[in-house]
């Protein structure tokens, strides 16, 4: 007997009921969060699986322009236990860069300008 499909977002047991939900693999509540301008989406760099949907901190609204932020892997395609939270740093061309901590929060980190050799 076939089982009903469930949302592919970890820790979500919502059943996929509509064609749009089944086509995307995401329940309507997570789809609304992902499309909201108040949230950003963590995506696995290797398999393009959504690893999480995070609220943009109030202090970064209007500053963070990226909607999708990438992790180096995920729990489905990587043998590393912390693959979902091994974030790729988002860098600007000069000065500071944004990084994401293990809880999905964005951090502003200072860095030196990269010198060409």
Contact map, one row per residue, 1 for C-alpha under 8 A:
111000000000000000000000000000000000000000000000000000000000000000000000000000000000000000000000000000000000000000000
111100000000000000000000000000000000000000000000000000000000000000000000000000000000000000000000000000000000000000000
111110000000000000000000000000000000000000000000000000000000000000000000000000000000000000000000000000000000000000000
011111000000001100000000000000000000000000000000000000000000000000000000000000000000000000000000000000000000000000000
001111100000001100000100000000000000000000000000000000000000000000000000000000000000000000000000000000000000000000000
000111110001111100000000111000000000000000000000000000000000000000000000000000000000000000000000000000000000000000000
000011111101111100000000111000000000000000000000000000000000000000000000000000000000000000000000000000000000000000000
000001111101000000000000110000000000000000000000010000000000000000000000000000000000000000000000000000000000000000000
000000111111000000000000010001000000000000000000011100000000000000000000000000000000000000000000000000000000000000000
000000111111000000000000000000000000000000000000001100000000000000000000000000000000000000000000000000000000000000000
000000001111100000000000000000000000000000000000000000000000000000000000000000000000000000000000000000000000000000000
000001111111110000000000000000000000000000000000000000000000000000000000000000000000000000000000000000000000000000000
000001100011111000000000000000000000000000000000000000000000000000000000000000000000000000000000000000000000000000000
000001100001111100000000001000000000000000000000000000000000000000000000000000000000000000000000000000000000000000000
000111100000111110000000001000000000000000000000000000000000000000000000000000000000000000000000000000000000000000000
000111100000011111001100111000000000000000000000000000000000000000000000000000000000000000000000000000000000000000000
000000000000001111101100000000000000000000000000000000000000000000000000000000000000000000000000000000000000000000000
000000000000000111111100000000000000000000000000000000000000000000000000000000000000000000000000000000000000000000000
000000000000000011111110000000000000000000000000000000000000000000000000000000000000000000000000000000000000000000000
000000000000000001111111000000000000000000000000000000000000000000000000000000000000000000000000000000000000000000000
000000000000000111111111111100000000000000000000000000000000000000000000000000000000000000000000000000000000000000000
000010000000000111111111110000000000000000000000000000000000000000000000000000000000000000000000000000000000000000000
000000000000000000111111100000000000000000000000000000000000000000000000000000000000000000000000000000000000000000000
000000000000000000011111110000000000000000000000000000000000000000000000000000000000000000000000000000000000000000000
000001110000000100001111111000000000000000000000000000000000000000000000000000000000000000000000000000000000000000000
000001111000000100001101111101100000000000000000000000000000000000000000000000000000000000000000000000000000000000000
000001100000011100001000111111100000000000000000000000000000000000000000000000000000000000000000000000000000000000000
000000000000000000001000011111110000000000000000000000000000000000000000000000000000000000000000000000000000000000000
000000000000000000000000001111111000000000000000000000000000000000000000000000000000000000000000000000000000000000000
000000001000000000000000011111111100000000000000000010000000000000000000000000000000000000000000000000000000000000000
000000000000000000000000011111111110000000000000000000000000000000000000000000000000000000000000000000000000000000000
000000000000000000000000000111111111000000000000000000000000000000000000000000000000000000000000000000000000000000000
000000000000000000000000000011111111011000000000000010000000000000000000000000000000000000000000000000000000000000000
000000000000000000000000000001111111001110000000000010000000000000000000000000000000000000000000000000000000000000000
000000000000000000000000000000111111101000000000000000000000000000000000000000000000000000000000000000000000000000000
000000000000000000000000000000011111111000000000000000000000000000000000000000000000000000000000000000000000000000000
000000000000000000000000000000000011111100000000000000000000000000000000000000000000000000000000000000000000000000000
000000000000000000000000000000001001111100000000000000110000100000000000000000000000000000000000000000000000000000000
000000000000000000000000000000001111111110000000000011110000000000100000000000000000000000000000000000000000000000000
000000000000000000000000000000000100111111000000000011110000000001111000000000000000000000000000000000000000000000000
000000000000000000000000000000000100001111100000011111000000000000111000000000000000000000000000000000000000000000000
000000000000000000000000000000000000000111110000011111000000000000011110000000000000000000000000000000000000000000000
000000000000000000000000000000000000000011111001111100000000000000011110000000000000000000000000000000000000000000000
000000000000000000000000000000000000000001111111111000000000000000000111110000000001000000000000000000000000000000000
000000000000000000000000000000000000000000111111000000000000000000000111100000000000000000000000000000000000000000000
000000000000000000000000000000000000000000011111000000000000000000000001110010000000000000000000000000000000000000000
000000000000000000000000000000000000000000011111100000000000000000000000100010000000000000000000000000000000000000000
000000000000000000000000000000000000000000111111110000000000000000000000000000000000000000000000000000000000000000000
000000000000000000000000000000000000000000110011111000000000000000000000010000000000000000000000000000000000000000000
000000011000000000000000000000000000000011110001111110000000000000000000000000000000000000000000000000000000000000000
000000001100000000000000000000000000000011110000111110000000000000000010010000000001000000000000000000000000000000000
000000001100000000000000000000000000000011100000011111000000000000000000000000000000000000000000000000000000000000000
000000000000000000000000000001001100001111000000011111100000000000000000000000000000000000000000000000000000000000000
000000000000000000000000000000000000001111000000000111110000000000000000000000000000000000000000000000011000000000000
000000000000000000000000000000000000011100000000000011111000000000000000000000000000000000000000000000000000000000000
000000000000000000000000000000000000011100000000000001111101100000000000000000000000000000000000000000001000000000000
000000000000000000000000000000000000000000000000000000111111100000000000000000000000000000000000000000001100000000000
000000000000000000000000000000000000000000000000000000011111100000000000000000000000000000000000000000000000000000000
000000000000000000000000000000000000000000000000000000001111100000000000000000000000000000000000000000000000000000000
000000000000000000000000000000000000000000000000000000011111111100000000000000000000000000000000000000000000000000000
000000000000000000000000000000000000010000000000000000011111111100000000000000000000000000000000000000000000000000000
000000000000000000000000000000000000000000000000000000000001111110000000000000000000000000000000000000000000000000000
000000000000000000000000000000000000000000000000000000000001111110000000000000000000000000000000000000000000000000000
000000000000000000000000000000000000000000000000000000000001111111000000000000000000000000000000000000000000000000000
000000000000000000000000000000000000000000000000000000000000011111100000000000000000000000000000000000000000000000000
000000000000000000000000000000000000000100000000000000000000000111111000000000000000000000000000000000000000000000000
000000000000000000000000000000000000001110000000000000000000000011111000000000000000000000000000000000000000000000000
000000000000000000000000000000000000000111100000000000000000000001111100000000000000000000000000000000000000000000000
000000000000000000000000000000000000000111100000000000000000000001111110000000000000000101000000000000000000000000000
000000000000000000000000000000000000000001111000000000000000000000011111000000000000001100000000000000000000000000000
000000000000000000000000000000000000000001111000001000000000000000001111110000000011111100000000000000000000000000000
000000000000000000000000000000000000000000011100000000000000000000000111110000000011011100000000000000000000000000000
000000000000000000000000000000000000000000011110000000000000000000000011111011000011010000000000000000000000000000000
000000000000000000000000000000000000000000010100101000000000000000000011111111000111100000000000000000000000000000000
000000000000000000000000000000000000000000000000000000000000000000000000111111111111000000000000000000000000000000000
000000000000000000000000000000000000000000000000000000000000000000000000011111000000000000000000000000000000000000000
000000000000000000000000000000000000000000000110000000000000000000000000111111100000000000000000000000000000000000000
000000000000000000000000000000000000000000000000000000000000000000000000111111111010000000000000000000000000000000000
000000000000000000000000000000000000000000000000000000000000000000000000001011111010000000000000000000000000000000000
000000000000000000000000000000000000000000000000000000000000000000000000001001111110000000000000000000000000000000000
000000000000000000000000000000000000000000000000000000000000000000000000001001111110000000000000000000000000000000000
000000000000000000000000000000000000000000000000000000000000000000000000011000011111110000000000000000000000000000000
000000000000000000000000000000000000000000000000000000000000000000000011111001111111110000000000000000000000000000000
000000000000000000000000000000000000000000010000001000000000000000000011111000000111111000000000000000000000000000000
000000000000000000000000000000000000000000000000000000000000000000000010010000000111111000000000000011110000000000000
000000000000000000000000000000000000000000000000000000000000000000000011100000000111111100000000000001000000000000000
000000000000000000000000000000000000000000000000000000000000000000000111000000000001111110000000001111000000000000000
000000000000000000000000000000000000000000000000000000000000000000001111000000000000011111000000001100000000000000000
000000000000000000000000000000000000000000000000000000000000000000000000000000000000001111100000111100000000000000000
000000000000000000000000000000000000000000000000000000000000000000001000000000000000000111110000111000000000000000000
000000000000000000000000000000000000000000000000000000000000000000000000000000000000000011111001111000000000000000000
000000000000000000000000000000000000000000000000000000000000000000000000000000000000000001111111110000000000000000000
000000000000000000000000000000000000000000000000000000000000000000000000000000000000000000111110000000000000000010000
000000000000000000000000000000000000000000000000000000000000000000000000000000000000000000011111000000000000000111000
000000000000000000000000000000000000000000000000000000000000000000000000000000000000000000011111100000000000011110000
000000000000000000000000000000000000000000000000000000000000000000000000000000000000000000110111110000000001111100000
000000000000000000000000000000000000000000000000000000000000000000000000000000000000000011110011111000000001111000000
000000000000000000000000000000000000000000000000000000000000000000000000000000000000000011110001111100000111100000000
000000000000000000000000000000000000000000000000000000000000000000000000000000000000001111100000111110000111100000000
000000000000000000000000000000000000000000000000000000000000000000000000000000000000001110000000011111111110000000000
000000000000000000000000000000000000000000000000000000000000000000000000000000000000101000000000001111111110000000000
000000000000000000000000000000000000000000000000000000000000000000000000000000000000111000000000000111111000000000000
000000000000000000000000000000000000000000000000000000000000000000000000000000000000100000000000000111111000000000000
000000000000000000000000000000000000000000000000000001000000000000000000000000000000100000000000000111111100000000000
000000000000000000000000000000000000000000000000000001011000000000000000000000000000000000000000000111111110000000000
000000000000000000000000000000000000000000000000000000001000000000000000000000000000000000000000011110011111000000000
000000000000000000000000000000000000000000000000000000000000000000000000000000000000000000000000011110001111100000000
000000000000000000000000000000000000000000000000000000000000000000000000000000000000000000000001111000000111110000000
000000000000000000000000000000000000000000000000000000000000000000000000000000000000000000000001111000000011111000000
000000000000000000000000000000000000000000000000000000000000000000000000000000000000000000000011100000000001111100000
000000000000000000000000000000000000000000000000000000000000000000000000000000000000000000000011100000000000111110000
000000000000000000000000000000000000000000000000000000000000000000000000000000000000000000000111000000000000011111000
000000000000000000000000000000000000000000000000000000000000000000000000000000000000000000001110000000000000001111100
000000000000000000000000000000000000000000000000000000000000000000000000000000000000000000000100000000000000000111110
000000000000000000000000000000000000000000000000000000000000000000000000000000000000000000000000000000000000000011111
000000000000000000000000000000000000000000000000000000000000000000000000000000000000000000000000000000000000000001111
000000000000000000000000000000000000000000000000000000000000000000000000000000000000000000000000000000000000000000111
